[in-house]
Amino acid sequence: MRVVVSTALVSWGLASSLASATPLSSSSSSMGSLSPNARSLLLESMDWMDDYYDSKAGYLYDFSAATALRHETRSSVWYAFGLLARNQGGDAAEAEKIIRNVIHAQFKVPAEQWYADYQKEPEEPYVGTEVYPASIYNSWDPNWRGFVGTTLIMVMEEYAHLISAPTQELVLQSLFNATKGDEYRFGNLDKDKDNLYPAYSNPSIMRAFVSGWTGRRLNESNMTRSGEAYASEIISLFDRAETLSEFNSGTYTGVSLFGLVLWSKYLPADSVMSTAGPRMVKATWESIGQLWHPGMRNMAGPWDRAYGYDMNRYLSLMALWFWTLIGKENSSLISKPQVMSHMADYAWAPLFAVLSSTHRSLIPASVLSGLSSFAGEHTFSASTYYPPFDLVPRNITTWLSGRLTIGAESFDEISVGGPSQSQESFNPAVVQWDTGREISFISLYPTETALQVEVGPGHLNLTYPRGNRSSVFSLMVGTFVEKPTIAGWADLPGLKVDVSGNANLSYSLSFNGEYGGSGSTIRDFELWNFTYTMPEDFSGVPNLVLNLEVQ
């Protein structure tokens, strides 16, 4: 028999601290105070989400057309925040309805690993039963404590005056419980267990913030100390080379910056987070400024975790930040972002809009001024470290020119697929070029635990130090509007490719398509697969070299 713990405030001895608690900052954001770019981001995203809102249920419908009118929790909370920011007509009442629904559905059994997490959807069965087993990142997602928790904190900081006192108390109780639940998390390598290490940048930054903020708000000193201690581990990793451990992701760099702006805006001066946050934002943007190509509207590779190969075709969170900084027309978003791949992240937009002025103030003027026009040919180098998956730091080199970029990283890791252990999202070597009509790509599909790279103007050298005769080099290549069918490298529009090395230079060519071919799409992208194998009698270190020239 399942024992349900009451969420009444008195059950945690918090009633008195709630009654006397005061906000940590005196934010008073309103739609009228937003910059034109931030305001357009807020209003356009809200117009889109309005069409998905089910007022009767008090949730957004899931954005996917394949969910038979089921609802979704996380985007509903983001929408609730946007309703409060817009605050027109009945917006505030609907926001309060959503917030109460989501909190009432929060898991309440302390003995369960998913304690105080938030449902994926209100229609799902109870997690952990025989008919609905617990499956981390599937039937439940521990990162949602951070996604929802940070949003609830922003509600309290920005718009508490728009919701009732009972709902404010419910929010603070929910945050207390979520923080306690997040204390169950620790990184371990067992299958299907939690992978939260300080190096897992985006959720770890959110975890530290929620713990530090909630502890201070509720006068829970142990919670405050826990958040500060965890933040110190994150900061120590960052300070090694002034890079996020989860490096250069169109999506997750956006989340990490979101968390770091929260550190900077909402925590008091006695927090290590408020001290470190601004310089971490600054250093991260100094890297972004070198990797962002305004002409191609992409962050050049390599990418630790990517949801696509071209930011002009999938919706990235970095594109939302670029919208606030340089305008939608100069970001990688099309006029209707909601039709792009991975468009569900558009629901983050209201939070990004409200944070945009603080965020902008933390970015160096020299970086901001360079985001709208390409500064010219240059080479970027960096190092980052993600223990325990990295056995040694990863070393990154990226060369950028007007129509061609080449970026790659050397690594030695305990598993295939980068620190995220995902072959589909880890892109350790990436070429992008402007064909004259579109941006296309060549990306190395990871199949090895170690890679050594050399990158220079028009040059990419790939070596597998642990490879053998069974090694393969699989190069994922984009499709082309002007040439839907290709027979080899010579057919690539706008790019000359010369391949050498000790692999068999006779490659296999196959197509990964939505409706057929030898393989399925990757991150919604159709692509061509050029695969090189090693000679049968090969001994030594596998090597493949690409020399590239735009035509």
C-alpha positions, 0 to 999 in steps of 0.5 A, spaced: 500 500 500 502 506 497 503 511 503 502 518 501 505 524 504 501 530 505 503 537 502 500 541 508 506 546 509 505 545 517 507 537 515 514 540 514 514 545 519 514 551 514 508 555 516 512 560 520 518 561 515 513 562 509 509 567 513 515 571 514 519 570 508 520 575 503 523 575 496 530 575 494 530 580 489 525 586 488 524 584 480 518 588 477 518 586 470 512 587 465 511 586 458 512 594 457 519 594 460 521 589 455 525 591 449 522 590 442 526 584 440 524 581 447 517 583 446 516 580 440 519 574 442 514 574 448 508 575 444 509 571 438 510 565 442 504 566 446 500 567 440 502 560 438 501 557 444 494 560 445 492 555 440 494 549 444 491 551 450 485 547 453 482 552 458 477 546 461 483 542 463 488 547 465 494 544 460 497 545 454 495 540 449 502 536 447 505 540 441 506 533 437 500 532 432 501 524 434 499 525 441 491 524 440 490 530 444 494 529 450 497 534 454 504 536 457 506 539 463 513 542 462 510 547 456 504 548 460 508 551 466 512 555 461 506 558 458 503 559 465 509 564 466 508 567 459 500 568 461 503 572 467 508 576 463 502 578 458 497 579 463 491 581 459 484 579 460 483 572 464 491 571 463 493 571 470 487 566 473 489 561 467 496 561 469 494 560 477 489 554 474 495 551 470 500 552 476 495 549 481 494 543 477 501 541 476 503 542 483 497 537 485 500 532 480 507 532 483 509 526 486 508 525 493 512 519 496 518 520 499 521 513 498 520 513 491 526 515 486 521 520 482 519 523 489 517 531 488 518 530 480 513 533 476 508 528 471 510 528 464 503 529 462 496 528 466 494 522 462 499 518 464 499 512 469 502 512 476 510 511 475 513 505 478 507 500 477 507 494 474 503 496 468 507 503 468 514 501 470 519 507 472 524 508 466 528 514 467 528 520 462 522 516 459 516 515 464 519 520 468 525 525 467 528 528 473 531 534 470 523 536 470 524 538 477 529 543 475 525 546 468 519 546 473 522 549 479 526 554 476 520 557 472 516 557 479 521 561 482 521 566 476 513 566 478 515 568 485 520 573 483 516 577 477 509 576 478 507 573 485 503 579 486 498 576 480 497 570 484 493 568 490 497 567 497 494 560 497 497 559 491 504 562 493 504 558 499 503 552 494 509 554 490 513 554 495 511 548 498 512 545 491 519 548 491 521 545 498 519 538 495 522 538 489 529 540 492 528 535 497 527 530 491 533 533 487 537 531 493 536 523 491 540 525 485 547 523 484 551 521 478 553 513 477 554 509 471 549 503 473 544 502 467 538 506 468 540 510 474 541 517 474 547 521 470 547 528 474 554 530 475 556 537 476 559 536 469 552 535 466 552 543 465 544 544 464 541 540 469 546 541 475 546 549 474 538 549 475 539 544 481 544 548 484 540 555 483 533 551 486 536 549 492 540 555 493 534 560 492 529 555 496 533 554 502 534 562 503 527 563 501 524 558 507 530 559 511 532 552 510 540 553 512 542 546 510 538 546 503 542 553 502 549 550 504 547 544 499 546 549 493 552 553 494 556 546 495 554 543 489 555 550 485 562 550 487 563 544 484 560 546 477 564 553 478 571 549 479 570 545 473 568 551 469 574 555 471 579 549 469 578 552 462 573 557 462 568 553 458 562 549 460 563 541 461 557 540 456 560 544 450 557 548 444 550 545 444 545 549 440 540 547 445 543 546 452 548 552 452 541 555 451 539 552 458 546 553 461 545 560 460 538 561 462 541 557 469 547 562 469 542 568 468 538 566 474 544 565 478 546 572 477 539 575 477 536 572 483 541 570 488 544 575 493 551 577 494 553 572 499 552 566 494 558 563 490 553 563 484 551 570 484 559 572 484 560 566 479 554 567 474 556 573 471 563 571 469 561 565 467 556 568 462 561 572 459 566 567 458 561 562 455 559 568 450 566 569 448 566 562 446 559 563 442 562 569 439 567 566 436 563 560 434 557 563 431 557 565 424 552 570 422 552 569 415 551 562 415 546 563 422 549 557 425 554 555 431 560 552 428 561 545 430 563 540 434 557 540 438 556 536 444 549 535 444 545 537 437 538 536 435 540 537 428 545 539 423 543 546 421 540 551 426 536 554 420 532 548 420 531 546 427 529 550 433 535 551 438 534 555 444 540 559 442 536 562 437 531 564 442 537 568 445 539 571 439 532 573 437 532 577 444 539 580 442 540 581 435 532 580 432 529 574 429 531 576 422 538 575 424 537 569 428 537 562 425 529 562 426 524 562 420 518 567 420 514 561 423 519 558 428 513 553 430 514 549 424 521 548 425 524 541 427 524 540 435 519 546 435 517 544 442 522 548 445 519 555 443 515 554 449 521 557 453 520 563 449 517 567 455 522 566 460 528 568 455 524 574 454 523 576 461 530 575 462 533 578 456 535 585 459 539 582 465 542 577 460 544 582 455 547 586 461 552 580 462 555 580 455 561 583 453 560 589 448 565 587 443 561 580 443 554 583 442 557 588 436 560 582 432 553 577 432 550 581 426 556 580 421 562 575 420 568 578 423 572 574 417 576 568 417 579 565 424 581 559 428 578 558 435 581 553 440 578 551 447 578 545 452 573 542 456 572 536 461 566 532 463 568 527 468 567 521 469 566 520 462 572 524 459 578 520 461 582 526 459 580 533 457 577 534 450 581 539 446 577 543 440 579 546 434 574 550 429 576 554 423 571 559 420 571 562 413 566 566 409 562 560 406 566 554 410 567 552 417 570 546 420 570 544 427 572 537 431 575 535 438 580 530 440 577 525 446 578 519 450 572 517 453 569 511 457 563 510 452 561 511 445 557 517 444 560 523 448 559 524 455 551 524 453 552 517 451 548 518 445 551 517 438 545 521 435 547 527 438 554 527 439 557 530 433 565 530 434 567 533 427 563 537 423 563 541 416 558 546 414 558 550 408 554 555 404 552 551 397 549 558 395 542 556 396 542 553 403 547 550 409 549 543 408 554 539 413 558 533 413 558 530 420 562 524 423 557 519 426 561 517 433 563 509 433 569 510 437 571 511 444 577 516 442 579 520 437 584 525 435 583 531 430 587 536 426 583 542 423 586 547 419 584 551 413 580 547 408 583 541 412 580 535 417 584 529 419 581 524 423 585 518 427 582 513 431 588 511 436 584 505 439 581 503 432 583 497 428 581 493 422 574 493 424 573 501 425 569 505 420 568 512 418 561 514 417 560 521 415 553 524 415 552 528 409 546 533 408 541 533 402 540 538 397 534 542 394 538 543 388 540 535 387 536 530 391 539 524 388 547 524 388 552 518 386 558 521 390 562 526 393 563 530 386 555 531 386 556 535 392 553 542 390 558 548 392 564 543 395 570 540 393 572 534 397 578 530 396 579 524 401 585 520 403 588 516 409 589 509 410 582 507 410 579 503 403 578 509 399 572 506 395 566 508 400 559 505 401 553 510 399 547 510 402 541 514 404 537 515 410 530 517 409 523 519 412 520 514 407 525 509 405 533 508 404 538 504 408 536 507 414 532 512 418 532 520 419 537 522 425 534 528 429 529 529 423 534 530 418 534 526 412 542 525 410 547 521 405 551 516 409 558 515 406 562 510 410 569 508 409 572 501 412 579 499 413 583 494 409 581 486 411 589 485 413 590 492 416 594 493 422 595 500 425 591 506 427 585 508 422 586 515 419 582 519 414 583 526 411 578 530 408 581 536 404 575 541 402 574 547 398 568 551 396 566 552 389 
